[in-house]
Amino acid sequence: MKRSQKLAVYVITAFFFLLYILTDTIELFQSGLSSSQMILTYIAMAGISLSLIGLYAAETKSGFVSLTGILLISVSFVYFSGTATYAFAEKSPDYAPLVRKLGFIYLLHGVMLIIGTFLFAVTLLKEKSFYLIVSIMLIASSLLSFSAGLFGLTEQLYVVSNFVRNSGFVIFCLLRTENTIKAGFLSI
């Protein structure tokens, strides 16, 4: 993949994760779901699922564990983008009734997201030390999501977990963007 294509993938992926952070922030401040927020959530999640495939392609050293993690995350985001449209269509005030209606399938995709995030984080541990903070953020978000689901904790805890995970991906993309730009200057 060309350097310019890698830069585009990193910037686009960071954009969609930042958009998802914005939608979660809106949800927190308005204490529930709104139509406009659900539309933005759909765009963010659908964009994330596609851009992560590009992210994997941009990562030349990625292996099977990284691919498995990215695919699990992508599939879960495809599903969750569907839940955003479902919430929009049902005019759901928050996710609690939605989660009850969708039941096991919702839970299954949540577990896939947790495992995928964890697997991707583990692959970053092999990287240089400045990716350690990203790995810690991704692993912490996985543990936080798992704990919230296991113990039935508040929706706000899920939002915090999302924020930590999404911020980790944004930082990862920004670090990769910086490295790609530096590599371009060094090769001139």
C-alpha positions as CSV (number, residue, x, y, z in Angstrom):
1,M,0.0,0.0,0.0
2,K,1.3,3.4,-0.9
3,R,2.2,5.9,1.8
4,S,-0.6,8.3,0.7
5,Q,-3.1,5.5,1.0
6,K,-1.9,4.5,4.4
7,L,-2.2,8.2,5.5
8,A,-5.8,8.3,4.2
9,V,-6.7,5.1,6.1
10,Y,-5.3,6.4,9.4
11,V,-7.0,9.7,9.1
12,I,-10.3,8.3,8.0
13,T,-10.3,5.7,10.8
14,A,-9.4,8.3,13.4
15,F,-12.2,10.5,12.0
16,F,-14.9,7.8,12.5
17,F,-13.7,6.9,16.0
18,L,-13.8,10.6,16.9
19,L,-17.3,10.8,15.5
20,Y,-18.3,7.9,17.7
21,I,-16.8,9.7,20.7
22,L,-18.9,12.7,19.8
23,T,-22.1,10.7,19.6
24,D,-21.4,9.1,23.0
25,T,-20.8,12.6,24.4
26,I,-24.1,13.8,23.0
27,E,-25.8,10.8,24.5
28,L,-24.4,11.5,27.9
29,F,-25.3,15.2,27.9
30,Q,-28.8,14.7,26.6
31,S,-29.4,11.7,28.9
32,G,-30.6,9.3,26.2
33,L,-30.9,8.7,22.5
34,S,-32.1,11.2,19.9
35,S,-32.7,10.8,16.2
36,S,-29.8,13.0,15.1
37,Q,-27.5,11.3,17.5
38,M,-28.5,7.8,16.2
39,I,-27.9,8.9,12.6
40,L,-24.4,10.1,13.6
41,T,-23.8,6.8,15.5
42,Y,-24.8,4.8,12.5
43,I,-22.4,6.7,10.3
44,A,-19.6,6.4,12.8
45,M,-20.1,2.6,13.4
46,A,-20.5,1.8,9.7
47,G,-17.4,3.8,8.9
48,I,-15.4,2.2,11.7
49,S,-16.3,-1.3,10.4
50,L,-15.1,-0.5,6.9
51,S,-12.1,1.6,7.9
52,L,-10.7,-1.1,10.2
53,I,-10.4,-3.4,7.2
54,G,-8.3,-0.7,5.6
55,L,-6.3,-0.3,8.8
56,Y,-5.4,-4.0,8.7
57,A,-4.4,-3.7,5.1
58,A,-2.2,-0.7,5.9
59,E,-0.4,-2.6,8.7
60,T,2.2,-4.5,6.7
61,K,3.5,-6.5,9.8
62,S,0.0,-7.6,10.9
63,G,-0.5,-11.3,11.5
64,F,-3.3,-13.7,12.1
65,V,-4.1,-12.5,15.7
66,S,-4.4,-8.9,14.5
67,L,-6.6,-10.0,11.6
68,T,-8.8,-12.0,13.9
69,G,-9.1,-9.0,16.2
70,I,-9.9,-6.5,13.4
71,L,-12.5,-8.9,11.9
72,L,-14.2,-9.4,15.2
73,I,-14.3,-5.7,15.9
74,S,-15.5,-4.9,12.3
75,V,-18.3,-7.5,12.4
76,S,-19.5,-6.3,15.8
77,F,-19.6,-2.7,14.5
78,V,-21.6,-3.8,11.4
79,Y,-24.1,-5.3,13.9
80,F,-24.1,-2.3,16.2
81,S,-24.6,0.1,13.4
82,G,-27.8,-1.9,12.7
83,T,-28.8,-1.4,16.3
84,A,-28.4,2.3,15.8
85,T,-30.9,2.2,12.9
86,Y,-33.2,0.0,15.0
87,A,-33.1,2.5,17.9
88,F,-33.8,5.2,15.4
89,A,-36.8,3.4,13.9
90,E,-38.2,2.4,17.3
91,K,-37.6,5.9,18.7
92,S,-36.0,4.2,21.7
93,P,-35.2,6.6,24.6
94,D,-32.1,4.7,25.6
95,Y,-30.3,1.4,25.0
96,A,-31.7,-0.6,27.9
97,P,-35.0,-1.6,26.2
98,L,-33.1,-2.3,23.0
99,V,-30.6,-4.6,24.7
100,R,-33.5,-6.5,26.3
101,K,-35.3,-6.9,23.0
102,L,-32.2,-8.0,21.1
103,G,-30.9,-10.3,23.9
104,F,-28.4,-12.9,23.1
105,I,-27.3,-11.6,19.7
106,Y,-26.6,-8.2,21.2
107,L,-24.6,-9.9,23.9
108,L,-22.7,-12.1,21.4
109,H,-21.6,-9.1,19.4
110,G,-20.5,-7.3,22.5
111,V,-18.4,-10.2,23.5
112,M,-16.9,-10.3,19.9
113,L,-16.0,-6.6,20.3
114,I,-14.4,-7.2,23.6
115,I,-12.3,-10.2,22.4
116,G,-11.4,-8.4,19.1
117,T,-10.2,-5.3,20.9
118,F,-8.2,-7.4,23.3
119,L,-6.6,-9.4,20.5
120,F,-5.7,-6.2,18.6
121,A,-4.2,-4.7,21.8
122,V,-2.1,-7.8,22.4
123,T,-0.6,-7.5,18.9
124,L,0.4,-3.9,19.7
125,L,2.4,-5.1,22.7
126,K,5.0,-6.4,20.2
127,E,5.4,-2.9,18.9
128,K,7.7,-0.1,20.1
129,S,7.1,1.2,23.6
130,F,5.0,4.3,22.6
131,Y,2.2,1.9,21.7
132,L,2.1,0.6,25.2
133,I,-0.4,3.3,26.3
134,V,-2.7,2.3,23.4
135,S,-2.5,-1.3,24.4
136,I,-3.3,-0.5,28.0
137,M,-6.3,1.7,26.9
138,L,-7.6,-1.1,24.6
139,I,-7.2,-3.8,27.2
140,A,-8.7,-1.6,30.0
141,S,-11.7,-0.9,27.8
142,S,-12.2,-4.6,27.2
143,L,-12.0,-5.4,30.9
144,L,-14.3,-2.5,31.7
145,S,-16.9,-3.6,29.1
146,F,-16.7,-7.2,30.3
147,S,-17.1,-6.2,33.9
148,A,-20.0,-3.9,33.1
149,G,-21.8,-6.7,31.2
150,L,-21.0,-9.4,33.7
151,F,-22.1,-7.4,36.7
152,G,-25.0,-5.4,35.0
153,L,-23.4,-2.1,35.7
154,T,-24.7,1.3,34.3
155,E,-24.9,2.4,30.7
156,Q,-22.6,5.2,31.6
157,L,-19.9,2.7,32.3
158,Y,-20.3,1.3,28.8
159,V,-19.9,4.9,27.4
160,V,-16.7,5.3,29.5
161,S,-15.4,2.0,28.1
162,N,-16.3,3.1,24.6
163,F,-14.5,6.4,25.1
164,V,-11.3,4.6,26.3
165,R,-11.4,2.2,23.4
166,N,-12.2,4.8,20.8
167,S,-9.6,7.2,22.2
168,G,-7.0,4.3,22.0
169,F,-7.8,3.8,18.3
170,V,-7.6,7.5,17.6
171,I,-4.2,7.7,19.4
172,F,-3.0,4.6,17.4
173,C,-4.0,6.2,14.1
174,L,-2.4,9.5,15.0
175,L,0.8,7.8,15.9
176,R,0.8,5.8,12.7
177,T,0.1,8.9,10.7
178,E,3.0,10.7,12.3
179,N,5.3,7.7,11.6
180,T,4.1,7.4,8.0
181,I,4.8,11.1,7.4
182,K,8.2,10.9,9.1
183,A,9.1,7.9,6.9
184,G,8.1,9.9,3.8
185,F,10.4,12.7,4.8
186,L,13.3,10.4,5.5
187,S,13.0,8.7,2.1
188,I,13.2,12.0,0.2
